[in-house]
Amino acid sequence: MAWIGLDLGTQSVRAVLADAKGRVLSRAARPLTSHRDGVRHEQDPREWLTAVDAVLAEVGLRDVDGIAICSTSGTFLLTDRSGRPVTPALMYDDARAAARRAQIVDADPDRWATSMQPTWALPKILDLDLTDRRVAHSADVVAAHLVGHPVATDTSHALKSGYDLVAESWPAAAFGKLGLPLEAFPEVVRPGAELGRTPDDIPVYAGMTDGCAAQIAAGALAPGAWNSVLGTTLVLKGVSADLIADPTGAVYSHRHPDGGWLPGGASSSGAGVFTELLPGADLDALDHAAYPVDAVIYPLTKTGERFPFVAPQAERFTLGSTPDVMYTYSAVLQGVAFVERLAFEHLERLGADPVRSVSLTGGATRSGYWNQLRADVLGVPVELPAVPDPAYGMAILAASGGTDLAGTARRMVRVDRVLEPRGERLDELYGDFVAELDRRGYRG
């Protein structure tokens, strides 16, 4: 038995074929292009479909028992009633309709005052003509292509289009105030529900967003276990039995396919700051020579922070001196680790289970020094999953068939290494960092 996971990312489409023991049997990838114009960011959905056909042909469809698809959270387009795309894809970070946020919040302040973000899908949907058109998310379009007819979306992809995860319905009253016709929005199902079958009779299952897919691939599906994805920015995801309410709006939750919730947040800080601070530097060489320093850089990649606090005015800053490249490099690593620690402290104050372990995924896991530093600063073991790809997470979801995702992940996810904390938490410098955030008014 084997299952395929598809990951429709910003820069590529990736496919992983895995068996019941978690072995990767084959994988394939094809590049994607994007078009950016100021705050606008689009992709051509026809390119997705060509790339998907290519990667599926490469990994092979013989004896495949199911397919599930993840895509970037908040990316959508409009189709006609037969499911054919009629607009470009408006990407997850496209901010063309940011001014619409206030109108959406006015329609239902209790629902959206703290949760709605300017780049979410709903503000952009509000600007479009929905007459005889249908909202579809990236994964929906690919699933429809595979099964030959329009499909339901899943609760994960529907979140940023305004779906009410508690009531499990589109918010009819709020949409009515906004002039949004309910018939333009798709049916919504839980992740793992069967959407249809390919011409080869392979079931296609409802997937989740890429962040949730990475969490599944990391096996972080029980309370107290967390997945920390560090690349250009930092994203945390965990598990809670009850919905965690955050009055600041920094934390939002997806539904856990097994029941309960997947709380987390996405920071604007991360490794992306190296592009500006250390252009052209040999980061691998710096990593081999890195050591703790008495300086820290708050590593924002742009103005504004989203998590673990919401501060549109937040800017990058440095505490202490960074006299050379090595100091700058180490100060950034410490800054990200401090943001990560602060995020977990914020989650625990809101009622999340105490952190027992953290699975590290994302491109930054190439840095052995940084992995150990993060374990030290967090004070808990960190795990490095053997196959951290979101596409692999979707193969696990397909294998679950919508039943006992956590149990399926326990059987399929393997941990490559565990790093224990060494007690070097840099508490004094961390305290100075938090105090500076407060002095600047970033944490309210």
Secondary structure, 3 states (H helix, E strand, C coil): CEEEEEEECCCEEEEEEEECCCCEEEEEEEECCCEEECCEEEECHHHHHHHHHHHHHHHCCCCCCCEEEEECCCCEEEECCCCCECCCEECCCCCCCHHHHHHHHHHCHHHHCCCCCCCCHHHHHHCCCCCCCEEEEHHHHHHHHHHCCCCCEEHHHHHHHCCECCCCECCHHHHHHHCCCHHHCCCEECCCCEEEECCCCCEEECCCEHHHHHHHHHCCCCCCEEEEEECCCEEEECCECCCCCCCCCCCEEEECCCCCEEEEEECCECHHHHHHHCCCCCHHHHHHHCCCCCCEEECECCCCECCCCCECCCCCEEECCCCCHHHHHHHHHHHHHHHHHHHHHHHHHCCCCCCCEEEEECHHHHCHHHHHHHHHHHCCCEEEECCCCHHHHHHHHHHHCCCCHHHHHHHHCCEEEEECCCCCCCHHHHHHHHHHHHHCCCCC
